[in-house]
Amino acid sequence: MQRRNFIGSLVAGGTLAGLSTYTAMAAAAAPAAGNDRAWMAGLLQKMAEPVLSNMARGELRRNFNLELSPTWDKRDTRVAYLECFGRLIAGLAPWLALPDDASAEGKVRARLRQQALQSYAHAVDPGSPDYLAWRGHGQALVDSAYFTNALMRAPKALWEPLDATTKKRIVAEIKGLRRIEPPYINWLLFAAMNEAWLLSIGEESDPLRTNIAIRKVNEWYVGDGWIKDGESFHFDYYSSFVMYPMLLEILEVLERHDAPFWNGKPAELRAQALKRTQRYCEHLERFISPQGTFPPVGRSLTYRSAAFQPLALLAWRKQLPKSLPEGQVRAALQAVHKALWTDPGNFTKDGYLTIGFAGHQPELGDWYSNNGSMYIASASFLALGLPADDTYWTSPAQDWTQKKAFAGHKFPKDYPVDY
């Protein structure tokens, strides 16, 4: 299939009825200097709109046709809807948290934010057709953490406006997931994220579930920015999908609330985790080829651009290392998104994500993969939580490391760290 701008092609084909003028304009613009933000925001809207518009009406389950991996393990397919909403909203939250304004983008955000709030209400309403699968398969623990991570990232936009009944139901469902014993892998951080969120809103939390997760992740640190997932090392992107983002955000809550941590100090652990995340981000940036491609290695490859969540997270939080200027990171991530998302096969005719890496490639799915799982890709859009006039968006684009290297330009050598 010949590749072209996927939004533009879908608009031309009439399959995106209802897209705002803002999205059509963003689609028409090549992601060149000055258009980076509009193109990224249009892409994120394209990802979010079908999910939120349907779930806000309680119609996601009816209209979201599931795609399962060829090696699907036969678990209850209802887990897919929690995966879809939880993962999407975690990446979308910072953008939705920006103040309202009269711009085309601002109007899009306001509409999506209202739909997100309505979706949260349906998610925990036992009488709704879109009541999520909180009480079945253990997979609920995984995606509940993205569900609460979004509330942690955008409390004023997504938590505070909810009605009292919805808040009470969310707290009850999250506490009910304590029934699930997480295996000693990245799942420990999902349990810890829920407890950190409960702590952040003044609810009783379980320090054992947070502290064990932090201790184990630190035990799994192998050096130079890399973390094992459990007792074995996997060369994949799980430090991007889970380890570093969740570890950092959990520790921030513990530090802010002066939470108990036996024989340890959350502030020092957070500072250490940030330095290690910055080092890992240096590796991620060097993975990006001059064309925006990167190594297709490891599990969960179909999570696409979520492999670069740490770079997007630190950009949003203004915590990028000095070695990675904002204009360089923005240009590199823009190139990644172009390389991954220009194939129309990434989306179904109804606008939902498909299983694949750079297009529709169902054979790449893992035994736990469904098209709801794919919405973790929204995590690579966290920098949209910075306003349009922020230096991240206004700084001149700069060549990233591989682009400099293969053009024969000067670029810094890379050496290991000991923290």
Secondary structure, DSSP 8 states (H G I E B T S, - for coil): -----HHHHHHHTT-STT--HHHHHHHHS-S-TTTHHHHHHHHHHHHHHHHHHHHTTT-HHHH----B-TT-----TTHHHHHHHHHHHHHHHHHHTS---SSHHHHHHHHHHHHHHHHHHHHT-TTSTT----SSSTHHHHHHHHHHHHHHH-IIIIITTS-HHHHHHHHHHHHHGGGS---SSTHHHHHHHHHHHHHHTT----HHHHHHHHHHHHHTEEETTEE-BTTB---SSHIIIIIHHHHHHHHHHHHHTT---TT--HHHHHHHHHHHHHHHHHHHHHH--TTS-----STTGGGGGGGGHHHHHHHHTT---TTS-HHHHHHHHHHHHHHHH-SGGGB-TTS-B-S-SSS--GGG--TT-BTTGGGGGGGGGGGGGS-TTSHHHHS-----HHHHHTTT-----------
